[in-house]
Amino acid sequence: MKTQAEVASSTTNSTPVNVKDPVRLAFLGGPRTGKTATILKLSCGTYRDTYYPLRKTTPVLFTYAPQTPELTLILDQHNSKQLLEHALARDDLLLSPVISEALLRASVKSLSAGSAHDIHLAPHGARNDVYATSRDGGSAAAEISPILAELIDTPAFNANQFIPFLEASLHARLGKDVLRKLADTPRQPVNTEPLLVASGAGEMNGAIDGYFLTYSAIPSVEPPNYDELNTQVSPTTSVESFDSYNSDGTLKTASFGASKNDTTFSLLPVIKAGLEEAWSEYYTYKTRWDQGKEKDIFSIKLALRTMFDGKSSFKVDVPQNKLLQTSMNPADPLCPPPIWIICTHKDLPLASPKLINDGKKLAQLWRCGFLAVDVAQDIDQVLALMIREVVERRSLQKARKRR
């Protein structure tokens, strides 16, 4: 089996379309969920069996070359009916509403044009912001150009040691004029990781295109203690977490605490709530920063005018602490990046079918995609599905601007 690097070097069109703008995807999840193994399998074609806890956020930049028929089916925007049939026939895959609605629109359009298969109406070449699709003559098989991707591996999520949003990265080297006396002491290691930073100094900045929320199909890595068994009346199940949501999929109460009985699945609502808060704070920060620049220019003009008029009194704005609401419409450019739930270790003997099914239920509640994988098998479809999601969202946003 060829690695992604070997396949990319043998492709006729070896230059990615998005060579200046790689698709940046972050992996978030609890301990032992296979984030690092998944990234290694996607980028290098292999993975490590030994578990080594990740200590800091690590980006991996590589060229993704989708060559198999399944990957071209996912990425080909003129194979909508076949992809819908393929997704409906699988129990481990749930397409996101953005992808499924795009496929339905394309299928209806092709049927109204008088063709049962929209592939006969496909052009010889198509191109978007991420990749290009080409065909030889009337061939049904499409070729997808290489895609530059950056996968961001993160440490195991700790509900008690994370910050949703920071204006600047904790790892940025600030000057002495900012740090003052703190610059005289050596820097201490930072254990708290932000989910989103406003400055480009951190990997988890506002240029993230999508998030993978990973959890393991194995209920628990370590057995509970005897005292926990005596005090616990019934084991914590993931179904109980569904009662904590509103009808629109948002959390009723966002509690960022964790208990000893939490599984990697029960951490997913906490991660999602943190992401929602982080992007709300980021949008508020960015909006008020832009408003502040305009207000500074206005204040200078007002100060000059009052100075010559002899009037020295002008109103001082009261700082606003209320967060602005972000849009959940995928066609809105201000909508946060998409989320896909990834269930790992699905083929292991200790894997729980109930946990896998609960992941699909949670994806339906959140209106996002779901995929159950195992690193021992081919998992390239994980990346292809998210890239297709990013492409469809950008198409919706461009169509909205043209209105």
KOLSEGU-631997 format. One line per 8 residues: number of its first residue (from 1); their letters; for each residue x, y, z of C-alpha. Coordinates in nm, 3 decimals. Each point is the difference from the previous one (the first is absolute). Layout:
! KOLSEGU-631997
NUM> a> X:Y:Z ~ ... .
This chain:
! KOLSEGU-631997
1> mktqaeva> 0.000:0.000:0.000 ~ 0.141:0.337:-0.104 ~ 0.019:0.284:0.247 ~ -0.160:0.336:-0.070 ~ 0.340:0.150:-0.083 ~ 0.075:-0.270:-0.258 ~ -0.342:0.032:-0.161 ~ 0.027:0.378:-0.014 .
9> ssttnstp> 0.339:-0.015:-0.172 ~ -0.135:-0.232:-0.269 ~ -0.305:0.212:-0.081 ~ 0.002:0.179:-0.331 ~ -0.105:0.330:0.151 ~ 0.228:0.006:0.303 ~ -0.062:0.365:0.092 ~ -0.296:0.041:0.238 .
17> vnvkdpvr> -0.260:0.260:-0.086 ~ 0.008:0.129:0.358 ~ 0.379:0.016:0.024 ~ -0.022:0.346:0.163 ~ -0.299:-0.080:0.219 ~ 0.015:-0.351:0.152 ~ -0.307:-0.156:0.154 ~ 0.062:0.030:0.375 .
25> laflggpr> -0.177:-0.261:0.213 ~ 0.032:-0.049:0.376 ~ -0.049:-0.326:0.194 ~ -0.151:0.032:0.347 ~ -0.085:-0.276:0.245 ~ 0.074:-0.171:0.327 ~ 0.294:-0.228:0.083 ~ 0.059:-0.317:-0.204 .
33> tgktatil> -0.245:0.093:-0.272 ~ 0.249:-0.058:-0.282 ~ 0.048:0.360:-0.115 ~ 0.375:-0.038:-0.061 ~ -0.042:-0.345:-0.156 ~ -0.265:0.134:-0.238 ~ 0.220:0.291:-0.108 ~ 0.300:-0.230:-0.050 .
41> klscgtyr> -0.210:-0.241:-0.207 ~ -0.132:0.283:-0.217 ~ 0.336:0.170:-0.054 ~ 0.247:-0.292:0.001 ~ -0.213:-0.308:-0.063 ~ 0.106:-0.162:0.328 ~ -0.055:0.044:0.374 ~ 0.144:-0.094:0.340 .
49> dtyyplrk> -0.157:-0.264:0.221 ~ 0.165:0.144:0.313 ~ -0.181:0.284:0.172 ~ 0.208:0.315:0.053 ~ -0.195:0.291:0.154 ~ 0.039:0.318:-0.203 ~ 0.130:0.295:0.202 ~ -0.048:0.292:-0.240 .
57> ttpvlfty> -0.194:0.090:-0.311 ~ 0.176:-0.137:-0.308 ~ -0.086:0.087:-0.364 ~ 0.066:-0.245:-0.283 ~ 0.013:0.145:-0.354 ~ -0.018:-0.247:-0.288 ~ -0.144:-0.051:-0.348 ~ -0.316:-0.207:-0.003 .
65> apqtpelt> -0.051:-0.193:-0.324 ~ -0.343:-0.165:-0.028 ~ 0.031:-0.279:-0.258 ~ -0.230:-0.285:0.102 ~ -0.351:-0.025:-0.153 ~ -0.161:0.065:0.339 ~ 0.194:0.323:0.053 ~ -0.070:0.129:-0.350 .
73> lildqhns> -0.368:-0.081:0.055 ~ -0.002:0.215:0.314 ~ 0.185:0.295:-0.153 ~ -0.155:-0.007:-0.349 ~ -0.278:0.260:0.002 ~ -0.162:-0.162:-0.306 ~ -0.061:-0.339:0.162 ~ -0.274:0.104:0.238 .
81> kqllehal> -0.240:-0.290:-0.046 ~ 0.269:-0.267:0.033 ~ 0.138:0.161:0.316 ~ -0.346:0.019:0.156 ~ -0.061:-0.369:-0.069 ~ 0.345:-0.087:0.135 ~ -0.058:0.195:0.323 ~ -0.348:-0.140:0.062 .
89> arddllls> 0.130:-0.356:-0.034 ~ 0.254:0.045:0.281 ~ -0.072:-0.024:0.373 ~ 0.324:0.167:0.107 ~ -0.050:0.321:-0.200 ~ -0.240:0.290:0.039 ~ 0.033:0.287:-0.243 ~ -0.034:0.352:0.134 .
97> pviseall> -0.307:0.201:-0.108 ~ 0.224:0.230:-0.206 ~ 0.127:-0.288:-0.213 ~ -0.328:-0.191:-0.019 ~ -0.199:0.309:-0.101 ~ 0.259:0.084:-0.267 ~ -0.025:-0.355:-0.134 ~ -0.380:0.017:-0.006 .
105> rasvksls> 0.005:0.331:-0.188 ~ 0.242:-0.140:-0.256 ~ -0.206:-0.318:-0.041 ~ -0.323:0.192:-0.055 ~ 0.175:0.228:-0.248 ~ 0.135:-0.294:-0.199 ~ -0.340:-0.174:-0.006 ~ -0.173:0.317:-0.117 .
113> agsahdih> 0.253:0.019:-0.282 ~ -0.118:-0.341:-0.122 ~ 0.296:-0.213:0.110 ~ -0.010:-0.273:0.260 ~ 0.366:0.053:0.082 ~ 0.143:0.348:0.032 ~ 0.340:-0.139:-0.097 ~ -0.101:0.014:-0.369 .
121> laphgarn> -0.044:0.375:0.037 ~ 0.332:0.046:0.178 ~ 0.257:0.219:-0.176 ~ 0.343:-0.127:-0.093 ~ 0.149:0.218:0.271 ~ -0.126:0.173:0.314 ~ 0.182:0.208:0.256 ~ -0.065:0.153:0.340 .
129> dvyatsrd> 0.214:0.172:0.262 ~ 0.141:-0.329:0.132 ~ 0.042:-0.248:-0.285 ~ -0.065:-0.064:-0.370 ~ -0.194:-0.285:-0.160 ~ 0.078:-0.132:-0.349 ~ -0.135:-0.274:-0.228 ~ 0.127:-0.160:-0.319 .
137> ggsaaaei> -0.274:0.026:-0.259 ~ -0.327:-0.145:0.131 ~ 0.167:-0.219:0.259 ~ -0.190:-0.046:0.325 ~ 0.322:-0.014:0.202 ~ 0.117:0.342:0.115 ~ 0.348:0.109:0.101 ~ 0.042:0.227:0.300 .
145> spilaeli> 0.302:0.227:0.024 ~ 0.218:-0.015:0.314 ~ -0.116:0.205:0.297 ~ 0.227:0.178:0.246 ~ -0.124:-0.079:0.351 ~ 0.117:0.098:0.347 ~ -0.116:-0.230:0.277 ~ 0.037:0.142:0.351 .
153> dtpafnan> 0.054:-0.256:0.275 ~ -0.094:0.117:0.349 ~ 0.068:-0.139:0.349 ~ -0.268:-0.203:0.174 ~ -0.287:0.229:0.088 ~ -0.023:0.079:0.370 ~ -0.328:0.159:0.103 ~ 0.169:0.158:0.305 .
161> qfipflea> 0.299:0.146:-0.188 ~ -0.115:0.177:-0.311 ~ -0.088:0.354:-0.106 ~ -0.261:0.055:-0.272 ~ 0.152:0.318:-0.145 ~ 0.309:0.217:0.038 ~ 0.087:0.321:-0.181 ~ 0.366:-0.110:-0.023 .
169> slharlgk> 0.167:-0.338:0.024 ~ 0.151:-0.100:0.332 ~ 0.310:-0.110:-0.190 ~ 0.055:0.337:-0.170 ~ 0.320:0.176:0.104 ~ -0.123:0.337:0.115 ~ 0.234:0.293:0.052 ~ 0.116:0.141:0.331 .
177> dvlrklad> -0.219:0.306:-0.051 ~ -0.300:-0.233:0.025 ~ 0.123:-0.253:0.257 ~ 0.179:0.259:0.220 ~ 0.136:-0.180:0.310 ~ -0.117:-0.338:-0.126 ~ 0.272:0.020:-0.265 ~ 0.267:-0.021:0.273 .
185> tprqpvnt> -0.104:-0.353:0.096 ~ 0.046:-0.306:-0.222 ~ -0.305:-0.120:-0.191 ~ -0.189:-0.283:0.166 ~ -0.157:-0.287:-0.197 ~ -0.363:0.061:-0.089 ~ -0.243:-0.286:0.063 ~ -0.316:0.188:-0.094 .
193> epllvasg> -0.085:-0.011:-0.370 ~ -0.243:0.241:-0.172 ~ -0.247:-0.131:-0.257 ~ 0.029:0.320:-0.203 ~ 0.237:0.296:-0.008 ~ -0.049:0.328:-0.181 ~ 0.362:0.050:-0.100 ~ 0.176:-0.209:-0.262 .
201> agemngai> 0.273:-0.095:0.247 ~ -0.194:-0.308:0.109 ~ -0.089:-0.300:-0.215 ~ -0.360:0.006:0.122 ~ -0.078:0.338:-0.153 ~ -0.296:0.132:-0.195 ~ 0.122:-0.160:-0.325 ~ -0.119:-0.350:0.098 .
209> dgyfltys> -0.222:-0.150:-0.272 ~ -0.150:-0.285:0.202 ~ 0.008:-0.201:0.322 ~ 0.005:-0.376:0.054 ~ -0.144:-0.094:0.339 ~ 0.133:-0.349:0.073 ~ -0.107:-0.258:0.254 ~ 0.075:-0.367:0.048 .
217> aipsvepp> -0.249:-0.282:-0.052 ~ 0.156:-0.171:0.302 ~ -0.209:0.103:0.304 ~ 0.293:0.042:0.242 ~ 0.375:-0.048:-0.014 ~ 0.040:-0.066:0.372 ~ -0.248:-0.189:0.222 ~ -0.167:0.200:0.280 .
225> nydelntq> 0.120:-0.026:0.358 ~ -0.187:-0.209:0.256 ~ -0.122:0.306:0.188 ~ -0.141:0.142:-0.323 ~ -0.189:-0.324:-0.062 ~ -0.158:0.016:0.345 ~ -0.112:0.361:-0.031 ~ -0.110:-0.022:-0.360 .
233> vspttsve> -0.359:-0.121:-0.028 ~ -0.008:-0.027:-0.377 ~ 0.278:0.053:-0.252 ~ 0.011:0.332:-0.177 ~ -0.141:-0.036:-0.348 ~ 0.022:0.233:-0.293 ~ -0.378:0.007:-0.046 ~ -0.034:0.210:0.316 .
241> sfdsynsd> 0.200:0.276:-0.167 ~ -0.274:0.049:-0.263 ~ -0.229:0.148:0.267 ~ 0.244:0.288:0.047 ~ -0.073:0.147:-0.345 ~ -0.257:0.239:-0.138 ~ -0.199:-0.074:-0.314 ~ 0.256:0.185:-0.213 .
249> gtlktasf> 0.288:-0.218:0.123 ~ 0.153:0.255:0.237 ~ 0.086:-0.080:0.361 ~ -0.246:0.112:0.267 ~ 0.280:0.056:0.250 ~ 0.366:-0.003:-0.097 ~ 0.196:-0.152:0.288 ~ 0.372:-0.024:-0.057 .
257> gaskndtt> 0.065:-0.239:0.288 ~ 0.085:-0.368:-0.035 ~ -0.060:-0.299:0.223 ~ 0.197:-0.319:0.036 ~ -0.275:-0.196:-0.171 ~ 0.018:0.207:-0.320 ~ 0.074:-0.195:-0.317 ~ 0.148:0.142:-0.317 .
265> fsllpvik> -0.354:0.018:-0.139 ~ -0.131:0.206:0.292 ~ 0.274:0.257:-0.067 ~ -0.142:0.083:-0.344 ~ -0.277:0.233:0.128 ~ 0.254:0.184:0.214 ~ 0.233:0.045:-0.298 ~ -0.283:0.122:-0.222 .
273> agleeaws> -0.123:0.244:0.264 ~ 0.355:0.133:0.033 ~ 0.029:0.043:-0.377 ~ -0.330:0.186:-0.016 ~ 0.109:0.235:0.277 ~ 0.344:0.044:-0.158 ~ -0.138:0.097:-0.341 ~ -0.256:0.231:0.158 .
281> eyytyktr> 0.279:0.179:0.187 ~ 0.218:0.004:-0.313 ~ -0.279:0.151:-0.209 ~ -0.068:0.258:0.271 ~ 0.369:0.085:0.030 ~ 0.049:0.031:-0.375 ~ -0.316:0.206:-0.052 ~ 0.075:0.245:0.280 .
289> wdqgkekd> 0.362:0.025:-0.108 ~ -0.113:0.113:-0.345 ~ -0.253:0.236:0.157 ~ 0.272:0.132:0.229 ~ 0.221:0.096:-0.292 ~ -0.283:0.199:-0.156 ~ -0.079:0.154:0.340 ~ 0.363:0.108:0.046 .
297> ifsiklal> -0.009:0.195:-0.325 ~ -0.332:0.158:0.101 ~ 0.139:0.088:0.345 ~ 0.301:0.177:-0.152 ~ -0.224:0.208:-0.227 ~ -0.232:0.078:0.290 ~ 0.291:0.099:0.225 ~ 0.139:0.238:-0.263 .
305> rtmfdgks> -0.343:0.151:-0.061 ~ -0.074:0.054:0.371 ~ 0.348:0.143:0.052 ~ -0.060:0.274:-0.256 ~ -0.361:0.054:0.111 ~ 0.103:0.034:0.364 ~ -0.221:-0.291:0.107 ~ 0.184:-0.262:0.200 .
313> sfkvdvpq> -0.286:-0.225:0.100 ~ -0.091:-0.308:-0.199 ~ -0.160:-0.328:0.091 ~ 0.212:-0.295:0.104 ~ -0.133:-0.335:-0.116 ~ -0.066:-0.257:0.266 ~ 0.182:-0.326:-0.079 ~ -0.232:-0.276:-0.114 .
321> nkllqtsm> 0.055:-0.338:0.160 ~ -0.287:-0.188:-0.162 ~ 0.106:-0.257:-0.259 ~ -0.137:0.025:-0.351 ~ -0.187:-0.301:-0.133 ~ 0.159:-0.195:-0.283 ~ -0.204:-0.124:-0.293 ~ -0.069:-0.373:-0.034 .
329> npadplcp> -0.092:0.034:-0.368 ~ 0.271:-0.174:-0.211 ~ -0.055:0.256:-0.276 ~ 0.104:0.280:0.236 ~ 0.376:0.078:-0.010 ~ -0.019:0.067:0.375 ~ -0.115:-0.356:0.070 ~ 0.254:-0.204:0.203 .
337> ppiwiict> 0.190:-0.277:-0.181 ~ -0.171:-0.337:-0.046 ~ 0.024:-0.284:0.251 ~ 0.024:-0.371:-0.074 ~ -0.028:-0.266:0.271 ~ 0.253:-0.281:-0.047 ~ -0.038:-0.327:0.191 ~ 0.327:-0.195:0.012 .
345> hkdlplas> 0.087:-0.362:0.086 ~ -0.326:-0.128:-0.150 ~ 0.148:-0.341:-0.100 ~ 0.160:-0.084:0.335 ~ -0.154:-0.287:0.201 ~ -0.086:0.234:0.289 ~ -0.176:0.254:-0.222 ~ -0.353:0.084:0.111 .
353> pklindgk> -0.266:0.005:-0.275 ~ -0.211:0.216:0.231 ~ 0.270:0.267:0.017 ~ 0.027:0.001:-0.378 ~ -0.376:0.038:-0.034 ~ -0.005:0.276:0.262 ~ 0.255:0.190:-0.207 ~ -0.236:-0.008:-0.299 .
361> klaqlwrc> -0.286:0.123:0.221 ~ 0.214:0.286:0.127 ~ 0.098:0.092:-0.357 ~ -0.368:0.015:-0.096 ~ -0.068:0.224:0.299 ~ 0.290:0.230:-0.084 ~ -0.073:-0.013:-0.375 ~ 0.354:-0.103:-0.085 .
369> gflavdva> 0.174:-0.295:-0.165 ~ 0.098:-0.329:0.164 ~ 0.242:-0.275:-0.097 ~ 0.121:-0.309:0.187 ~ 0.352:-0.111:-0.096 ~ 0.285:-0.224:0.104 ~ 0.362:0.089:-0.072 ~ 0.070:-0.359:-0.102 .
377> qdidqvla> -0.215:0.065:-0.309 ~ 0.003:0.270:-0.268 ~ -0.114:0.327:0.158 ~ 0.069:0.250:-0.281 ~ -0.374:0.061:-0.031 ~ 0.017:0.193:0.330 ~ 0.191:0.278:-0.171 ~ -0.196:-0.019:-0.326 .
385> lmirevve> -0.334:0.048:0.177 ~ 0.117:0.306:0.192 ~ 0.154:0.153:-0.314 ~ -0.329:-0.051:-0.183 ~ -0.176:0.172:0.290 ~ 0.237:0.298:-0.022 ~ -0.050:0.027:-0.377 ~ -0.379:-0.011:0.025 .
393> rrslqkar> -0.004:0.265:0.274 ~ 0.216:0.231:-0.207 ~ -0.232:-0.050:-0.297 ~ -0.299:0.098:0.214 ~ 0.178:0.310:0.126 ~ 0.098:0.108:-0.352 ~ -0.357:-0.050:-0.122 ~ -0.128:0.215:0.286 .
401> krr> 0.239:0.283:-0.090 ~ -0.123:0.002:-0.360 ~ -0.360:0.061:0.108 .
